[in-house]
Amino acid sequence: MATETYVEEVISHREEKDSFFDSHQQSPIPPEKRDSFEGLNYYDPVPEHRVEATVTTHDEPEPVVMETTGGSEVRYLREVTFSFELDGTERTLGGYRQEADEKTTLFVPFRDKTTGQETYYQGRYMEFESEQPLSDGDTATLDFNLAYNPFCAFTDTFSCPLPPEENWLETTVPAGEKIPEL
């Protein structure tokens, strides 16, 4: 995909999200703050933060207990490990799903060196959706430009899973959403 087209698609996605956050009744933006809401705070889209990852599937997915911002725990299964190069170094992130969830969308929570500095202090999320189950050796695209803040970044009424330590990246990923400015 051409760089210009890709950037336009990311910007269009962000405009749709901003519109939802501005006016939808299920927006995490507290109603009293919506009148002054002017959109989310993003890094500029950079095609280099859209990476190709090699997939390792886990035939017997290991359970991973994630703490939440509300103090409880939630149990996920590590379905896959994504291996990719970022900043000249090989990195990995786990892709998870909840036990009872049969969807093909994988939850990819992560922290990086921007966490708590330029991005939400509890970490950010990505989702990976595949039309078919992934197999060992498949290539998957992880797009950090689409990394987003959990709803708990906007209000305390939500309890959100915290990225497990295995998904803490030892690098900066200046892509996606920044700290919300409300």
C-alpha positions in Angstrom: 0.0 0.0 0.0 1.3 3.4 -0.9 2.5 5.5 2.0 0.1 8.4 1.2 -2.9 6.1 1.0 -2.0 4.3 4.2 -1.6 7.6 6.1 -5.0 8.8 4.7 -6.6 5.5 6.0 -5.2 6.0 9.5 -6.4 9.6 9.6 -9.9 8.5 8.4 -10.0 5.8 11.1 -9.0 8.4 13.7 -11.7 10.8 12.5 -14.4 8.1 12.9 -13.2 7.3 16.4 -13.1 11.0 17.4 -16.7 11.3 16.1 -17.8 8.3 18.2 -16.1 9.7 21.3 -17.6 13.1 20.7 -21.3 12.1 20.4 -22.1 8.4 21.0 -23.9 7.5 24.1 -21.4 4.7 24.8 -18.4 7.1 24.6 -16.0 6.8 27.5 -15.7 10.6 27.6 -17.7 11.8 30.6 -20.8 13.7 29.4 -19.8 16.9 31.2 -16.5 17.0 29.2 -17.9 16.2 25.7 -18.7 19.9 24.9 -15.0 20.7 25.1 -13.8 17.5 23.5 -11.9 18.3 20.3 -10.5 14.9 19.4 -8.0 12.5 20.8 -4.3 13.2 21.0 -2.3 11.1 18.5 1.2 10.7 17.2 1.5 11.4 13.5 1.0 8.1 11.5 4.4 6.6 10.5 4.4 3.6 8.2 7.5 2.2 9.9 5.3 1.5 13.0 3.3 -1.0 10.9 5.4 -4.1 11.3 5.3 -7.6 9.8 5.3 -10.3 12.5 5.9 -14.0 12.4 3.3 -15.9 14.3 4.0 -18.8 16.7 0.7 -20.5 17.8 0.2 -22.2 21.1 -1.7 -25.5 20.6 -2.4 -25.6 24.3 -2.7 -21.9 25.2 -1.3 -20.9 28.5 -3.5 -19.0 30.9 -2.3 -15.6 31.8 -3.9 -13.7 34.7 -4.0 -10.0 34.1 -4.6 -7.5 36.8 -7.1 -4.7 36.1 -7.2 -1.0 36.9 -10.1 -1.8 39.2 -8.0 -4.2 41.3 -9.5 -7.4 40.2 -8.0 -10.0 37.9 -9.1 -11.3 34.5 -8.0 -14.6 32.9 -6.8 -14.7 29.3 -5.3 -17.4 27.1 -2.0 -16.7 25.2 -3.1 -17.9 21.8 -0.1 -16.6 19.8 3.3 -14.9 20.1 4.1 -12.3 17.5 7.8 -11.9 16.7 8.9 -8.8 14.8 11.7 -6.3 14.4 11.4 -2.8 15.7 14.2 -0.3 16.1 16.6 -2.9 14.8 15.9 -5.4 17.5 13.8 -8.6 17.5 10.7 -8.1 19.8 7.7 -10.2 20.9 4.2 -9.6 22.0 1.6 -12.1 23.1 -1.9 -12.2 21.5 -4.6 -13.2 23.9 -8.3 -14.1 24.1 -10.6 -14.7 27.0 -11.3 -18.4 27.6 -15.0 -18.3 26.7 -14.4 -16.1 23.7 -14.4 -17.9 20.4 -13.8 -14.8 18.2 -10.8 -14.6 15.9 -9.9 -11.1 17.3 -6.8 -11.2 19.5 -6.1 -8.7 22.3 -2.6 -7.3 22.3 -2.0 -5.1 25.3 1.4 -3.5 25.7 3.6 -1.0 27.5 6.7 0.7 26.0 9.1 3.5 27.1 6.4 6.1 26.2 4.1 4.7 28.9 3.5 7.2 31.7 5.5 9.8 29.8 3.6 10.5 26.5 1.1 7.7 26.6 -1.4 6.4 29.2 0.4 5.3 32.3 -1.3 1.9 32.4 -0.4 0.9 28.8 -2.2 0.7 25.5 -4.0 -1.9 23.4 -4.0 -3.2 19.9 -6.3 -5.8 18.3 -5.4 -8.3 15.7 -8.2 -9.6 13.6 -7.9 -12.5 11.2 -10.5 -14.1 9.0 -9.0 -17.5 9.6 -7.2 -19.1 12.5 -3.5 -18.3 12.5 -0.9 -21.1 12.0 2.8 -21.3 12.9 4.9 -19.3 10.6 2.1 -17.1 9.3 2.9 -13.5 8.7 0.7 -10.9 10.5 0.7 -7.1 10.4 0.8 -5.3 13.7 0.0 -1.6 13.4 1.1 0.5 16.3 -0.4 3.5 14.6 -3.7 2.0 15.7 -2.6 1.5 19.3 -5.3 2.9 21.5 -6.0 3.8 25.1 -8.3 1.7 27.1 -11.6 3.3 28.2 -10.3 3.5 31.8 -7.9 6.2 30.5 -10.9 8.5 30.2 -13.0 7.6 33.3 -12.7 5.5 36.5 -16.0 3.8 35.7 -14.2 1.2 33.6 -11.9 -1.6 34.9 -9.3 -2.5 32.2 -6.8 -5.3 31.9 -3.1 -4.2 32.5 -0.5 -5.5 30.0 1.4 -8.4 31.5 5.1 -8.0 31.9 5.8 -10.2 28.9 4.3 -7.5 26.8 6.4 -4.7 28.1 8.6 -3.5 25.2 12.0 -2.1 26.0 11.8 0.6 23.4 9.8 3.7 22.6 6.9 3.3 20.2 5.8 6.8 19.3 2.7 5.7 17.5 -1.1 5.6 18.1 -2.9 7.5 20.8 -1.1 9.7 23.4 -2.3 10.6 26.9 -5.9 11.9 26.6 -6.3 15.6 27.1 -9.7 16.1 28.6 
